[in-house]
Amino acid sequence: MPLLAQALAEFDLPAAPQRVEELPPPIAVAQLRRIQAPAGRFLLLWSDAALGVAFETTLFELLAEARYPAPRPRRARDGSMIARLAGGGRSPAAACYPWPAGEPLEPPAAGLPQLMEVGRLLARLHQLGEAHPVSVADPSDAAGLLAALPANAPAELRGVLMVGLPPLPSGALHGGLRPSRALFIGARCGAVMPSGAACSGPLVLDLADACVGWLAGAAKPAAAVRALVAGYQSMRRLLPEEARAMFAALQFAAAREGARRGGSLDALQAVDAVGEAEVRSATGAA
């Protein structure tokens, strides 16, 4: 039975929903679908990284308990938060979340107050994530991305991925608080959706990844970075080593984005156009 059909059955959704919309996958081993059913709209995801799916559902259960604006995972038929699927020799797992009210806000339309709110929500997620009882490896590790790059991939991309990041304070990461994951009702962000790529890692890299996502198409990229960082630091002040590493984290996040897109330099060039001096000023790095 196809994985989609198995996942629908496991979460008591119709075998033939009114609408199934494919969403861009966050990582190569994951799939996301938005499901329209008589009971409402749902985000259905499955991934070969079963531990990551379990980590994310546990994180979002914790967030929902703390009244953070995030959907609570829908329980599978057996009462668990994830469902194991039969994947032809693989061991994929699926999760399901109700889709809250609101719509994504495109970066060109995002004002500074909205960007600051995204930064604040990410910082609050990091604070709540301190209570997460387990950790799980990043599914977008540099070694894996380097191995998957085509032979003609730009040397700049390879260089940034090979350098990586120094040891930095780590915790539970959202995995991609980009425009598609933040649902707005008017000017207010009403919900943060799962990325399908939550993991443990450097907190500043999660902030950098969000910045890279909101930079694409932003009318004033430097102002967008400043707003996101300012919102974040209003809730969680970057440690000195994090502030100093922010530009490197932006480059690394952009290089990972480029690698996932088959070797594109667009994100890395957008970060370089903002410049290290601007980023250091935004973070308050000495």
C-alpha positions in Angstrom: 0.0 0.0 0.0 1.4 3.5 -0.9 2.8 5.5 2.1 0.2 8.2 1.7 -2.7 5.7 1.9 -1.1 4.1 4.9 -0.7 7.4 6.7 -4.3 8.5 5.9 -5.6 5.3 7.4 -3.4 5.5 10.5 -4.7 8.9 11.4 -8.4 8.1 10.6 -8.5 10.4 7.5 -10.5 9.5 4.4 -8.9 7.3 1.9 -10.0 9.8 -0.8 -9.7 13.2 0.8 -11.4 16.2 -0.8 -8.0 17.6 -1.7 -4.4 16.6 -1.3 -1.7 19.3 -1.8 2.0 18.3 -2.1 4.2 20.7 -0.1 8.0 21.2 -0.7 9.9 18.6 1.3 12.2 20.0 4.0 14.7 17.1 3.6 15.3 14.5 1.0 13.8 11.6 3.0 10.6 13.4 4.0 7.3 14.1 2.3 4.6 16.7 3.3 0.9 16.9 2.2 -1.8 19.3 3.1 -5.1 17.3 3.4 -8.6 18.7 3.1 -11.1 16.4 4.7 -14.6 16.8 6.1 -13.1 17.1 9.6 -10.9 20.0 8.5 -7.4 20.6 7.1 -4.4 18.6 8.2 -0.6 18.5 7.7 0.4 15.0 7.0 4.1 14.1 6.9 6.2 11.0 6.7 9.9 10.4 6.7 12.5 7.7 6.7 14.0 9.6 9.6 11.6 8.1 12.1 13.5 9.4 15.1 13.2 12.9 13.8 9.4 12.5 13.3 9.1 11.3 16.9 11.3 14.2 18.2 9.2 16.7 16.3 5.9 15.4 17.6 7.2 15.4 21.1 8.4 19.0 20.7 5.1 20.2 19.4 3.2 18.4 22.1 5.4 20.2 24.6 4.8 23.5 22.8 1.0 23.0 22.8 1.1 22.2 26.5 2.8 25.5 27.1 0.1 27.4 25.1 2.6 28.3 22.4 0.8 28.9 19.0 1.5 25.5 17.5 -0.8 22.6 16.6 -0.9 19.6 18.8 -0.1 16.3 17.1 -3.1 14.2 16.1 -3.0 10.8 17.6 -2.7 7.7 15.5 -5.2 4.8 15.7 -3.2 3.1 18.4 -3.0 6.3 20.5 0.6 7.1 19.7 1.8 10.4 18.3 3.5 8.8 15.3 2.6 5.9 13.1 5.1 3.4 11.7 4.6 2.6 8.0 5.6 -0.3 5.8 8.1 1.1 3.3 9.6 -1.8 1.3 12.6 -2.4 3.4 12.6 1.0 5.0 11.0 2.0 8.3 9.3 5.3 7.7 7.1 7.1 10.3 4.3 9.5 9.8 2.8 12.3 11.9 -0.3 14.4 11.5 -1.2 17.9 12.7 -4.4 19.9 12.4 -3.9 22.9 10.1 -4.8 26.0 12.1 -6.4 29.2 10.7 -4.2 31.6 8.8 -2.1 31.8 5.7 1.6 32.1 4.9 3.0 35.6 4.4 5.3 36.1 1.4 8.6 37.8 2.3 8.0 40.9 0.1 4.8 41.5 2.0 6.3 41.0 5.5 6.7 44.2 7.5 9.2 44.7 10.2 6.6 44.0 13.0 5.8 40.6 11.4 9.4 39.7 11.1 10.1 40.6 14.7 7.2 38.4 15.8 8.7 35.5 13.9 12.0 36.1 15.7 10.3 36.2 19.1 8.3 33.0 18.4 11.5 31.2 17.4 13.3 32.4 20.6 10.3 31.3 22.7 10.4 27.9 21.0 14.1 27.5 21.9 13.3 28.4 25.5 10.5 25.8 25.7 12.6 23.3 23.9 15.0 23.2 26.8 12.5 20.8 28.5 12.7 18.3 25.6 14.0 15.1 27.1 15.9 13.7 24.1 18.1 14.8 21.2 18.3 13.7 17.6 20.9 14.3 15.0 20.4 16.9 12.2 19.1 15.2 9.1 20.8 17.9 7.0 24.3 17.3 8.2 27.1 18.8 6.1 28.7 15.5 5.3 25.5 14.1 3.8 24.8 17.2 1.8 28.4 17.3 0.4 28.1 13.6 -0.6 24.9 14.4 -2.5 26.2 17.4 -4.4 26.6 17.1 -8.1 30.2 17.0 -9.4 29.8 20.4 -11.0 28.5 22.1 -7.8 30.1 25.6 -7.1 33.3 25.5 -5.1 32.0 28.3 -2.9 29.2 26.0 -1.7 31.5 23.1 -1.0 33.9 25.4 0.9 31.3 26.7 3.3 29.9 23.3 4.0 33.3 21.9 4.6 34.2 24.6 7.1 31.0 24.1 9.1 30.5 25.8 12.4 32.4 25.8 15.7 30.8 24.2 18.8 27.9 26.5 19.9 25.1 26.3 22.5 22.6 23.7 21.3 19.1 22.6 21.9 15.8 21.6 20.1 15.5 23.3 16.7 12.4 24.0 14.7 14.3 23.1 11.6 13.0 25.8 9.3 10.8 28.6 10.5 10.4 30.0 7.0 7.4 31.8 5.4 5.6 28.5 4.6 5.7 27.5 8.4 4.3 30.8 9.9 0.6 31.3 9.4 -0.7 34.8 9.8 -4.1 36.1 10.5 -3.9 39.7 9.4 -0.8 41.2 10.9 -0.5 38.6 13.7 1.3 35.2 13.4 -1.4 32.8 14.7 0.5 29.5 14.3 3.9 28.0 13.8 3.7 24.8 11.8 6.2 21.9 12.0 9.0 21.8 9.4 9.4 18.0 9.2 13.1 18.5 10.0 13.1 19.3 13.7 16.3 18.1 15.4 19.0 19.0 17.9 21.7 21.5 17.0 23.1 25.0 17.4 20.4 27.4 18.3 21.9 30.2 16.3 21.8 28.0 13.2 18.0 27.7 13.6 17.8 31.6 13.7 20.1 31.8 10.6 18.0 29.3 8.7 14.9 31.4 9.4 16.7 34.5 8.2 17.7 32.7 5.0 14.1 31.8 4.3 12.7 35.3 4.9 15.5 36.9 2.9 14.4 35.4 -0.4 12.5 38.1 -2.2 12.6 40.6 0.8 12.4 44.2 -0.3 15.2 45.1 2.2 17.2 42.0 3.1 19.4 43.7 5.7 16.3 45.2 7.4 14.7 41.7 7.4 17.7 40.2 9.2 17.8 43.1 11.7 14.1 42.6 12.5 14.3 38.9 12.9 17.4 39.1 15.1 15.9 42.0 17.1 12.7 40.0 17.7 14.7 36.9 18.7 16.9 38.9 21.1 13.9 40.5 22.8 13.2 37.0 24.2 16.5 35.3 24.2 19.7 37.2 24.1 22.4 35.7 21.9 25.5 34.7 23.8 28.7 36.5 22.7 30.0 33.4 20.9 26.6 33.1 19.1 26.6 36.7 18.1 30.1 36.4 16.7 29.2 33.3 14.8 25.9 34.6 13.3 27.3 35.5 9.9 29.1 32.2 9.6 25.8 30.5 10.6 23.9 32.5 7.9 26.5 31.4 5.3 26.2 27.8 6.4 22.4 27.8 6.4 22.5 29.4 2.9 25.0 26.7 1.7 22.7 24.0 3.0 19.8 25.5 1.2 21.9 25.6 -2.0 22.9 22.0 -1.6 19.3 20.9 -1.1 18.5 22.8 -4.4 21.2 20.9 -6.4 24.0 23.4 -6.0 22.3 26.8 -6.2 24.2 29.9 -5.1 21.2 32.2 -4.7 20.8 31.9 -1.0 24.6 32.3 -0.3 24.8 35.3 -2.6 21.8 36.9 -0.8 23.6 36.5 2.6 26.9 37.8 1.2 25.0 40.8 -0.2 23.8 41.7 3.3 27.5 41.5 4.5 29.2 40.5 7.7 29.4 44.1 9.1 25.7 44.5 8.8 25.1 41.2 10.6 27.5 41.9 13.4 25.8 45.3 13.9 22.4 43.5 14.0 23.6 41.0 16.6 25.6 43.5 18.7 28.7 41.3 18.2 31.8 42.9 19.7 
